[in-house]
Amino acid sequence: MNKDTTKFVNCPGCKISTEWRTDNPHRPFCSDSCRNKDFIAWANEDNAMPGNPVYDDMLSDDF
């Protein structure tokens, strides 16, 4: 890749700058470790998309 067209992004996990390459299997993450930590955070519901709750709090006792 030409240096003038090389793109760098910050890893969403550790925030270090990493080269954006199509042959990077962990893209946009810098490593398998950062990718796995992100997946685990989503699976544990530590991360969430902003928005309104799916269920009304008044109905939550029914579930």
mmJSON file of the N, C-alpha and C atoms, coordinates in Angstrom:
{"data_MODEL":{"atom_site":{
"group_PDB":["ATOM","ATOM","ATOM","ATOM","ATOM","ATOM","ATOM","ATOM","ATOM","ATOM","ATOM","ATOM","ATOM","ATOM","ATOM","ATOM","ATOM","ATOM","ATOM","ATOM","ATOM","ATOM","ATOM","ATOM","ATOM","ATOM","ATOM","ATOM","ATOM","ATOM","ATOM","ATOM","ATOM","ATOM","ATOM","ATOM","ATOM","ATOM","ATOM","ATOM","ATOM","ATOM","ATOM","ATOM","ATOM","ATOM","ATOM","ATOM","ATOM","ATOM","ATOM","ATOM","ATOM","ATOM","ATOM","ATOM","ATOM","ATOM","ATOM","ATOM","ATOM","ATOM","ATOM","ATOM","ATOM","ATOM","ATOM","ATOM","ATOM","ATOM","ATOM","ATOM","ATOM","ATOM","ATOM","ATOM","ATOM","ATOM","ATOM","ATOM","ATOM","ATOM","ATOM","ATOM","ATOM","ATOM","ATOM","ATOM","ATOM","ATOM","ATOM","ATOM","ATOM","ATOM","ATOM","ATOM","ATOM","ATOM","ATOM","ATOM","ATOM","ATOM","ATOM","ATOM","ATOM","ATOM","ATOM","ATOM","ATOM","ATOM","ATOM","ATOM","ATOM","ATOM","ATOM","ATOM","ATOM","ATOM","ATOM","ATOM","ATOM","ATOM","ATOM","ATOM","ATOM","ATOM","ATOM","ATOM","ATOM","ATOM","ATOM","ATOM","ATOM","ATOM","ATOM","ATOM","ATOM","ATOM","ATOM","ATOM","ATOM","ATOM","ATOM","ATOM","ATOM","ATOM","ATOM","ATOM","ATOM","ATOM","ATOM","ATOM","ATOM","ATOM","ATOM","ATOM","ATOM","ATOM","ATOM","ATOM","ATOM","ATOM","ATOM","ATOM","ATOM","ATOM","ATOM","ATOM","ATOM","ATOM","ATOM","ATOM","ATOM","ATOM","ATOM","ATOM","ATOM","ATOM","ATOM","ATOM","ATOM","ATOM","ATOM","ATOM","ATOM","ATOM","ATOM","ATOM","ATOM"],
"id":[1,2,3,4,5,6,7,8,9,10,11,12,13,14,15,16,17,18,19,20,21,22,23,24,25,26,27,28,29,30,31,32,33,34,35,36,37,38,39,40,41,42,43,44,45,46,47,48,49,50,51,52,53,54,55,56,57,58,59,60,61,62,63,64,65,66,67,68,69,70,71,72,73,74,75,76,77,78,79,80,81,82,83,84,85,86,87,88,89,90,91,92,93,94,95,96,97,98,99,100,101,102,103,104,105,106,107,108,109,110,111,112,113,114,115,116,117,118,119,120,121,122,123,124,125,126,127,128,129,130,131,132,133,134,135,136,137,138,139,140,141,142,143,144,145,146,147,148,149,150,151,152,153,154,155,156,157,158,159,160,161,162,163,164,165,166,167,168,169,170,171,172,173,174,175,176,177,178,179,180,181,182,183,184,185,186,187,188,189],
"type_symbol":["N","C","C","N","C","C","N","C","C","N","C","C","N","C","C","N","C","C","N","C","C","N","C","C","N","C","C","N","C","C","N","C","C","N","C","C","N","C","C","N","C","C","N","C","C","N","C","C","N","C","C","N","C","C","N","C","C","N","C","C","N","C","C","N","C","C","N","C","C","N","C","C","N","C","C","N","C","C","N","C","C","N","C","C","N","C","C","N","C","C","N","C","C","N","C","C","N","C","C","N","C","C","N","C","C","N","C","C","N","C","C","N","C","C","N","C","C","N","C","C","N","C","C","N","C","C","N","C","C","N","C","C","N","C","C","N","C","C","N","C","C","N","C","C","N","C","C","N","C","C","N","C","C","N","C","C","N","C","C","N","C","C","N","C","C","N","C","C","N","C","C","N","C","C","N","C","C","N","C","C","N","C","C","N","C","C","N","C","C"],
"label_atom_id":["N","CA","C","N","CA","C","N","CA","C","N","CA","C","N","CA","C","N","CA","C","N","CA","C","N","CA","C","N","CA","C","N","CA","C","N","CA","C","N","CA","C","N","CA","C","N","CA","C","N","CA","C","N","CA","C","N","CA","C","N","CA","C","N","CA","C","N","CA","C","N","CA","C","N","CA","C","N","CA","C","N","CA","C","N","CA","C","N","CA","C","N","CA","C","N","CA","C","N","CA","C","N","CA","C","N","CA","C","N","CA","C","N","CA","C","N","CA","C","N","CA","C","N","CA","C","N","CA","C","N","CA","C","N","CA","C","N","CA","C","N","CA","C","N","CA","C","N","CA","C","N","CA","C","N","CA","C","N","CA","C","N","CA","C","N","CA","C","N","CA","C","N","CA","C","N","CA","C","N","CA","C","N","CA","C","N","CA","C","N","CA","C","N","CA","C","N","CA","C","N","CA","C","N","CA","C","N","CA","C","N","CA","C","N","CA","C","N","CA","C"],
"label_alt_id":[null,null,null,null,null,null,null,null,null,null,null,null,null,null,null,null,null,null,null,null,null,null,null,null,null,null,null,null,null,null,null,null,null,null,null,null,null,null,null,null,null,null,null,null,null,null,null,null,null,null,null,null,null,null,null,null,null,null,null,null,null,null,null,null,null,null,null,null,null,null,null,null,null,null,null,null,null,null,null,null,null,null,null,null,null,null,null,null,null,null,null,null,null,null,null,null,null,null,null,null,null,null,null,null,null,null,null,null,null,null,null,null,null,null,null,null,null,null,null,null,null,null,null,null,null,null,null,null,null,null,null,null,null,null,null,null,null,null,null,null,null,null,null,null,null,null,null,null,null,null,null,null,null,null,null,null,null,null,null,null,null,null,null,null,null,null,null,null,null,null,null,null,null,null,null,null,null,null,null,null,null,null,null,null,null,null,null,null,null],
"label_comp_id":["MET","MET","MET","ASN","ASN","ASN","LYS","LYS","LYS","ASP","ASP","ASP","THR","THR","THR","THR","THR","THR","LYS","LYS","LYS","PHE","PHE","PHE","VAL","VAL","VAL","ASN","ASN","ASN","CYS","CYS","CYS","PRO","PRO","PRO","GLY","GLY","GLY","CYS","CYS","CYS","LYS","LYS","LYS","ILE","ILE","ILE","SER","SER","SER","THR","THR","THR","GLU","GLU","GLU","TRP","TRP","TRP","ARG","ARG","ARG","THR","THR","THR","ASP","ASP","ASP","ASN","ASN","ASN","PRO","PRO","PRO","HIS","HIS","HIS","ARG","ARG","ARG","PRO","PRO","PRO","PHE","PHE","PHE","CYS","CYS","CYS","SER","SER","SER","ASP","ASP","ASP","SER","SER","SER","CYS","CYS","CYS","ARG","ARG","ARG","ASN","ASN","ASN","LYS","LYS","LYS","ASP","ASP","ASP","PHE","PHE","PHE","ILE","ILE","ILE","ALA","ALA","ALA","TRP","TRP","TRP","ALA","ALA","ALA","ASN","ASN","ASN","GLU","GLU","GLU","ASP","ASP","ASP","ASN","ASN","ASN","ALA","ALA","ALA","MET","MET","MET","PRO","PRO","PRO","GLY","GLY","GLY","ASN","ASN","ASN","PRO","PRO","PRO","VAL","VAL","VAL","TYR","TYR","TYR","ASP","ASP","ASP","ASP","ASP","ASP","MET","MET","MET","LEU","LEU","LEU","SER","SER","SER","ASP","ASP","ASP","ASP","ASP","ASP","PHE","PHE","PHE"],
"label_asym_id":["A","A","A","A","A","A","A","A","A","A","A","A","A","A","A","A","A","A","A","A","A","A","A","A","A","A","A","A","A","A","A","A","A","A","A","A","A","A","A","A","A","A","A","A","A","A","A","A","A","A","A","A","A","A","A","A","A","A","A","A","A","A","A","A","A","A","A","A","A","A","A","A","A","A","A","A","A","A","A","A","A","A","A","A","A","A","A","A","A","A","A","A","A","A","A","A","A","A","A","A","A","A","A","A","A","A","A","A","A","A","A","A","A","A","A","A","A","A","A","A","A","A","A","A","A","A","A","A","A","A","A","A","A","A","A","A","A","A","A","A","A","A","A","A","A","A","A","A","A","A","A","A","A","A","A","A","A","A","A","A","A","A","A","A","A","A","A","A","A","A","A","A","A","A","A","A","A","A","A","A","A","A","A","A","A","A","A","A","A"],
"label_entity_id":["1","1","1","1","1","1","1","1","1","1","1","1","1","1","1","1","1","1","1","1","1","1","1","1","1","1","1","1","1","1","1","1","1","1","1","1","1","1","1","1","1","1","1","1","1","1","1","1","1","1","1","1","1","1","1","1","1","1","1","1","1","1","1","1","1","1","1","1","1","1","1","1","1","1","1","1","1","1","1","1","1","1","1","1","1","1","1","1","1","1","1","1","1","1","1","1","1","1","1","1","1","1","1","1","1","1","1","1","1","1","1","1","1","1","1","1","1","1","1","1","1","1","1","1","1","1","1","1","1","1","1","1","1","1","1","1","1","1","1","1","1","1","1","1","1","1","1","1","1","1","1","1","1","1","1","1","1","1","1","1","1","1","1","1","1","1","1","1","1","1","1","1","1","1","1","1","1","1","1","1","1","1","1","1","1","1","1","1","1"],
"label_seq_id":[1,1,1,2,2,2,3,3,3,4,4,4,5,5,5,6,6,6,7,7,7,8,8,8,9,9,9,10,10,10,11,11,11,12,12,12,13,13,13,14,14,14,15,15,15,16,16,16,17,17,17,18,18,18,19,19,19,20,20,20,21,21,21,22,22,22,23,23,23,24,24,24,25,25,25,26,26,26,27,27,27,28,28,28,29,29,29,30,30,30,31,31,31,32,32,32,33,33,33,34,34,34,35,35,35,36,36,36,37,37,37,38,38,38,39,39,39,40,40,40,41,41,41,42,42,42,43,43,43,44,44,44,45,45,45,46,46,46,47,47,47,48,48,48,49,49,49,50,50,50,51,51,51,52,52,52,53,53,53,54,54,54,55,55,55,56,56,56,57,57,57,58,58,58,59,59,59,60,60,60,61,61,61,62,62,62,63,63,63],
"pdbx_PDB_ins_code":[null,null,null,null,null,null,null,null,null,null,null,null,null,null,null,null,null,null,null,null,null,null,null,null,null,null,null,null,null,null,null,null,null,null,null,null,null,null,null,null,null,null,null,null,null,null,null,null,null,null,null,null,null,null,null,null,null,null,null,null,null,null,null,null,null,null,null,null,null,null,null,null,null,null,null,null,null,null,null,null,null,null,null,null,null,null,null,null,null,null,null,null,null,null,null,null,null,null,null,null,null,null,null,null,null,null,null,null,null,null,null,null,null,null,null,null,null,null,null,null,null,null,null,null,null,null,null,null,null,null,null,null,null,null,null,null,null,null,null,null,null,null,null,null,null,null,null,null,null,null,null,null,null,null,null,null,null,null,null,null,null,null,null,null,null,null,null,null,null,null,null,null,null,null,null,null,null,null,null,null,null,null,null,null,null,null,null,null,null],
"Cartn_x":[0.829,0.0,0.88,0.495,1.217,1.067,2.171,2.114,1.101,0.878,-0.068,-1.511,-1.791,-3.159,-3.365,-2.337,-2.465,-3.362,-4.35,-5.286,-5.007,-5.127,-4.986,-6.26,-6.674,-7.847,-7.451,-8.184,-7.959,-8.756,-8.092,-8.749,-9.876,-11.096,-12.204,-11.969,-11.093,-10.846,-9.811,-8.601,-7.498,-7.101,-7.691,-7.493,-6.12,-5.295,-4.023,-4.278,-3.423,-3.563,-3.154,-3.988,-3.694,-3.989,-3.212,-3.376,-4.65,-5.447,-6.685,-6.32,-6.288,-5.928,-6.983,-7.243,-8.24,-7.764,-6.458,-5.949,-5.824,-6.315,-6.311,-7.606,-7.536,-8.76,-9.447,-8.775,-9.335,-9.924,-9.856,-10.304,-11.7,-12.018,-11.238,-10.381,-10.323,-9.527,-8.074,-7.184,-5.757,-5.347,-6.134,-5.738,-6.951,-6.7,-7.743,-8.202,-7.273,-7.601,-8.599,-8.352,-9.279,-10.634,-10.624,-11.883,-12.692,-12.022,-12.712,-13.238,-12.467,-12.929,-14.191,-14.246,-15.425,-16.626,-16.413,-17.495,-18.044,-17.155,-17.576,-18.372,-17.947,-18.681,-20.099,-20.26,-21.609,-22.411,-21.788,-22.49,-22.947,-22.158,-22.519,-23.434,-23.816,-24.673,-24.052,-22.701,-22.011,-22.119,-22.253,-22.45,-23.904,-24.422,-25.802,-25.951,-26.888,-27.205,-28.146,-27.951,-28.85,-30.257,-31.236,-32.627,-33.563,-34.817,-35.837,-35.828,-36.152,-36.209,-37.301,-37.094,-38.048,-39.319,-39.175,-40.322,-40.565,-41.817,-42.194,-41.853,-41.334,-40.965,-42.147,-43.34,-44.521,-44.803,-44.428,-44.688,-43.544,-42.423,-41.254,-41.48,-42.382,-42.674,-43.409,-44.064,-44.815,-43.905,-42.662,-41.767,-40.993],
"Cartn_y":[-1.172,0.0,1.245,2.235,3.492,4.217,4.822,5.523,6.652,7.277,8.38,7.919,6.651,6.155,5.23,5.026,4.174,4.85,4.101,4.636,3.998,4.795,4.313,4.641,3.704,3.906,3.543,4.062,3.69,2.431,1.474,0.231,0.573,0.071,0.362,-0.182,-1.166,-1.753,-1.015,-0.879,-0.297,1.095,1.545,2.897,3.134,2.085,2.316,2.424,3.15,3.34,2.06,1.606,0.396,0.636,-0.007,0.181,-0.513,0.199,-0.346,-1.081,-2.419,-3.237,-4.311,-4.621,-5.651,-7.04,-7.234,-8.551,-8.709,-7.736,-7.834,-8.523,-9.756,-10.478,-9.914,-9.028,-8.472,-7.082,-6.565,-5.209,-4.946,-3.889,-2.682,-2.784,-3.954,-4.126,-4.381,-4.162,-4.352,-5.812,-6.591,-7.97,-8.833,-10.122,-11.081,-10.851,-10.478,-10.223,-9.075,-7.962,-6.819,-7.175,-7.925,-8.332,-9.223,-10.164,-11.063,-10.326,-9.371,-8.592,-7.815,-7.262,-6.529,-7.463,-8.635,-9.609,-10.024,-10.284,-10.7,-9.592,-8.343,-7.215,-7.139,-7.343,-7.334,-8.534,-9.712,-10.919,-10.8,-10.114,-9.909,-8.708,-8.078,-6.891,-5.723,-5.653,-4.487,-3.323,-3.625,-2.619,-2.673,-1.542,-1.496,-0.351,-0.496,0.574,1.548,2.859,3.821,3.726,3.961,3.926,3.682,3.536,3.287,1.816,1.505,0.102,-0.64,-1.92,-2.728,-2.94,-3.19,-3.47,-2.301,-2.04,-1.011,-1.523,-0.656,-1.061,-1.613,-1.141,-1.636,-3.093,-3.533,-4.907,-5.849,-5.333,-6.174,-7.236,-7.015,-8.017,-9.218,-9.041,-10.129,-11.154,-10.81,-11.723,-12.495],
"Cartn_z":[0.0,0.0,0.0,-0.716,-0.768,0.566,1.071,2.354,2.353,1.189,1.113,1.286,1.003,1.102,2.297,3.107,4.28,5.306,5.78,6.77,8.126,9.144,10.508,11.272,12.118,12.968,14.398,15.35,16.745,17.044,17.648,18.049,19.019,18.787,19.703,21.116,21.243,22.556,23.376,22.826,23.594,23.121,22.03,21.485,20.85,20.673,19.992,18.492,17.821,16.383,15.666,14.753,13.997,12.525,11.675,10.236,9.763,8.961,8.399,7.12,7.192,6.037,5.832,4.573,4.276,4.693,4.826,5.216,6.741,7.497,8.957,9.394,9.88,10.251,11.496,12.224,13.457,13.251,12.054,11.73,12.26,12.937,13.209,14.466,15.084,16.295,15.94,16.917,16.669,16.819,17.548,17.82,18.134,18.176,18.538,19.976,20.838,22.24,22.386,21.709,21.781,21.18,20.094,19.466,20.411,21.073,22.0,23.225,23.756,24.91,24.554,23.346,22.905,22.781,22.192,22.047,23.409,24.353,25.692,26.378,26.199,26.798,26.239,24.933,24.342,24.837,24.909,25.354,26.806,27.63,29.037,29.238,28.137,28.144,28.901,28.897,29.439,28.461,27.181,26.133,25.689,25.265,24.78,23.795,22.882,21.943,22.644,22.442,23.085,22.503,23.329,22.874,24.034,23.71,24.725,25.119,26.384,26.795,26.024,25.824,25.072,25.882,27.174,28.027,28.969,29.237,30.201,31.601,32.452,33.809,34.595,34.318,35.031,34.696,33.53,33.115,33.463,33.921,34.137,35.212,36.166,37.191,36.614,35.472,34.859,34.191,33.957,33.247,34.222],
"occupancy":[1.0,1.0,1.0,1.0,1.0,1.0,1.0,1.0,1.0,1.0,1.0,1.0,1.0,1.0,1.0,1.0,1.0,1.0,1.0,1.0,1.0,1.0,1.0,1.0,1.0,1.0,1.0,1.0,1.0,1.0,1.0,1.0,1.0,1.0,1.0,1.0,1.0,1.0,1.0,1.0,1.0,1.0,1.0,1.0,1.0,1.0,1.0,1.0,1.0,1.0,1.0,1.0,1.0,1.0,1.0,1.0,1.0,1.0,1.0,1.0,1.0,1.0,1.0,1.0,1.0,1.0,1.0,1.0,1.0,1.0,1.0,1.0,1.0,1.0,1.0,1.0,1.0,1.0,1.0,1.0,1.0,1.0,1.0,1.0,1.0,1.0,1.0,1.0,1.0,1.0,1.0,1.0,1.0,1.0,1.0,1.0,1.0,1.0,1.0,1.0,1.0,1.0,1.0,1.0,1.0,1.0,1.0,1.0,1.0,1.0,1.0,1.0,1.0,1.0,1.0,1.0,1.0,1.0,1.0,1.0,1.0,1.0,1.0,1.0,1.0,1.0,1.0,1.0,1.0,1.0,1.0,1.0,1.0,1.0,1.0,1.0,1.0,1.0,1.0,1.0,1.0,1.0,1.0,1.0,1.0,1.0,1.0,1.0,1.0,1.0,1.0,1.0,1.0,1.0,1.0,1.0,1.0,1.0,1.0,1.0,1.0,1.0,1.0,1.0,1.0,1.0,1.0,1.0,1.0,1.0,1.0,1.0,1.0,1.0,1.0,1.0,1.0,1.0,1.0,1.0,1.0,1.0,1.0,1.0,1.0,1.0,1.0,1.0,1.0],
"B_iso_or_equiv":[0.0,0.0,0.0,0.0,0.0,0.0,0.0,0.0,0.0,0.0,0.0,0.0,0.0,0.0,0.0,0.0,0.0,0.0,0.0,0.0,0.0,0.0,0.0,0.0,0.0,0.0,0.0,0.0,0.0,0.0,0.0,0.0,0.0,0.0,0.0,0.0,0.0,0.0,0.0,0.0,0.0,0.0,0.0,0.0,0.0,0.0,0.0,0.0,0.0,0.0,0.0,0.0,0.0,0.0,0.0,0.0,0.0,0.0,0.0,0.0,0.0,0.0,0.0,0.0,0.0,0.0,0.0,0.0,0.0,0.0,0.0,0.0,0.0,0.0,0.0,0.0,0.0,0.0,0.0,0.0,0.0,0.0,0.0,0.0,0.0,0.0,0.0,0.0,0.0,0.0,0.0,0.0,0.0,0.0,0.0,0.0,0.0,0.0,0.0,0.0,0.0,0.0,0.0,0.0,0.0,0.0,0.0,0.0,0.0,0.0,0.0,0.0,0.0,0.0,0.0,0.0,0.0,0.0,0.0,0.0,0.0,0.0,0.0,0.0,0.0,0.0,0.0,0.0,0.0,0.0,0.0,0.0,0.0,0.0,0.0,0.0,0.0,0.0,0.0,0.0,0.0,0.0,0.0,0.0,0.0,0.0,0.0,0.0,0.0,0.0,0.0,0.0,0.0,0.0,0.0,0.0,0.0,0.0,0.0,0.0,0.0,0.0,0.0,0.0,0.0,0.0,0.0,0.0,0.0,0.0,0.0,0.0,0.0,0.0,0.0,0.0,0.0,0.0,0.0,0.0,0.0,0.0,0.0,0.0,0.0,0.0,0.0,0.0,0.0],
"pdbx_formal_charge":[null,null,null,null,null,null,null,null,null,null,null,null,null,null,null,null,null,null,null,null,null,null,null,null,null,null,null,null,null,null,null,null,null,null,null,null,null,null,null,null,null,null,null,null,null,null,null,null,null,null,null,null,null,null,null,null,null,null,null,null,null,null,null,null,null,null,null,null,null,null,null,null,null,null,null,null,null,null,null,null,null,null,null,null,null,null,null,null,null,null,null,null,null,null,null,null,null,null,null,null,null,null,null,null,null,null,null,null,null,null,null,null,null,null,null,null,null,null,null,null,null,null,null,null,null,null,null,null,null,null,null,null,null,null,null,null,null,null,null,null,null,null,null,null,null,null,null,null,null,null,null,null,null,null,null,null,null,null,null,null,null,null,null,null,null,null,null,null,null,null,null,null,null,null,null,null,null,null,null,null,null,null,null,null,null,null,null,null,null],
"auth_seq_id":[1,1,1,2,2,2,3,3,3,4,4,4,5,5,5,6,6,6,7,7,7,8,8,8,9,9,9,10,10,10,11,11,11,12,12,12,13,13,13,14,14,14,15,15,15,16,16,16,17,17,17,18,18,18,19,19,19,20,20,20,21,21,21,22,22,22,23,23,23,24,24,24,25,25,25,26,26,26,27,27,27,28,28,28,29,29,29,30,30,30,31,31,31,32,32,32,33,33,33,34,34,34,35,35,35,36,36,36,37,37,37,38,38,38,39,39,39,40,40,40,41,41,41,42,42,42,43,43,43,44,44,44,45,45,45,46,46,46,47,47,47,48,48,48,49,49,49,50,50,50,51,51,51,52,52,52,53,53,53,54,54,54,55,55,55,56,56,56,57,57,57,58,58,58,59,59,59,60,60,60,61,61,61,62,62,62,63,63,63],
"auth_comp_id":["MET","MET","MET","ASN","ASN","ASN","LYS","LYS","LYS","ASP","ASP","ASP","THR","THR","THR","THR","THR","THR","LYS","LYS","LYS","PHE","PHE","PHE","VAL","VAL","VAL","ASN","ASN","ASN","CYS","CYS","CYS","PRO","PRO","PRO","GLY","GLY","GLY","CYS","CYS","CYS","LYS","LYS","LYS","ILE","ILE","ILE","SER","SER","SER","THR","THR","THR","GLU","GLU","GLU","TRP","TRP","TRP","ARG","ARG","ARG","THR","THR","THR","ASP","ASP","ASP","ASN","ASN","ASN","PRO","PRO","PRO","HIS","HIS","HIS","ARG","ARG","ARG","PRO","PRO","PRO","PHE","PHE","PHE","CYS","CYS","CYS","SER","SER","SER","ASP","ASP","ASP","SER","SER","SER","CYS","CYS","CYS","ARG","ARG","ARG","ASN","ASN","ASN","LYS","LYS","LYS","ASP","ASP","ASP","PHE","PHE","PHE","ILE","ILE","ILE","ALA","ALA","ALA","TRP","TRP","TRP","ALA","ALA","ALA","ASN","ASN","ASN","GLU","GLU","GLU","ASP","ASP","ASP","ASN","ASN","ASN","ALA","ALA","ALA","MET","MET","MET","PRO","PRO","PRO","GLY","GLY","GLY","ASN","ASN","ASN","PRO","PRO","PRO","VAL","VAL","VAL","TYR","TYR","TYR","ASP","ASP","ASP","ASP","ASP","ASP","MET","MET","MET","LEU","LEU","LEU","SER","SER","SER","ASP","ASP","ASP","ASP","ASP","ASP","PHE","PHE","PHE"],
"auth_asym_id":["A","A","A","A","A","A","A","A","A","A","A","A","A","A","A","A","A","A","A","A","A","A","A","A","A","A","A","A","A","A","A","A","A","A","A","A","A","A","A","A","A","A","A","A","A","A","A","A","A","A","A","A","A","A","A","A","A","A","A","A","A","A","A","A","A","A","A","A","A","A","A","A","A","A","A","A","A","A","A","A","A","A","A","A","A","A","A","A","A","A","A","A","A","A","A","A","A","A","A","A","A","A","A","A","A","A","A","A","A","A","A","A","A","A","A","A","A","A","A","A","A","A","A","A","A","A","A","A","A","A","A","A","A","A","A","A","A","A","A","A","A","A","A","A","A","A","A","A","A","A","A","A","A","A","A","A","A","A","A","A","A","A","A","A","A","A","A","A","A","A","A","A","A","A","A","A","A","A","A","A","A","A","A","A","A","A","A","A","A"],
"auth_atom_id":["N","CA","C","N","CA","C","N","CA","C","N","CA","C","N","CA","C","N","CA","C","N","CA","C","N","CA","C","N","CA","C","N","CA","C","N","CA","C","N","CA","C","N","CA","C","N","CA","C","N","CA","C","N","CA","C","N","CA","C","N","CA","C","N","CA","C","N","CA","C","N","CA","C","N","CA","C","N","CA","C","N","CA","C","N","CA","C","N","CA","C","N","CA","C","N","CA","C","N","CA","C","N","CA","C","N","CA","C","N","CA","C","N","CA","C","N","CA","C","N","CA","C","N","CA","C","N","CA","C","N","CA","C","N","CA","C","N","CA","C","N","CA","C","N","CA","C","N","CA","C","N","CA","C","N","CA","C","N","CA","C","N","CA","C","N","CA","C","N","CA","C","N","CA","C","N","CA","C","N","CA","C","N","CA","C","N","CA","C","N","CA","C","N","CA","C","N","CA","C","N","CA","C","N","CA","C","N","CA","C","N","CA","C","N","CA","C","N","CA","C"],
"pdbx_PDB_model_num":[1,1,1,1,1,1,1,1,1,1,1,1,1,1,1,1,1,1,1,1,1,1,1,1,1,1,1,1,1,1,1,1,1,1,1,1,1,1,1,1,1,1,1,1,1,1,1,1,1,1,1,1,1,1,1,1,1,1,1,1,1,1,1,1,1,1,1,1,1,1,1,1,1,1,1,1,1,1,1,1,1,1,1,1,1,1,1,1,1,1,1,1,1,1,1,1,1,1,1,1,1,1,1,1,1,1,1,1,1,1,1,1,1,1,1,1,1,1,1,1,1,1,1,1,1,1,1,1,1,1,1,1,1,1,1,1,1,1,1,1,1,1,1,1,1,1,1,1,1,1,1,1,1,1,1,1,1,1,1,1,1,1,1,1,1,1,1,1,1,1,1,1,1,1,1,1,1,1,1,1,1,1,1,1,1,1,1,1,1]
}}}
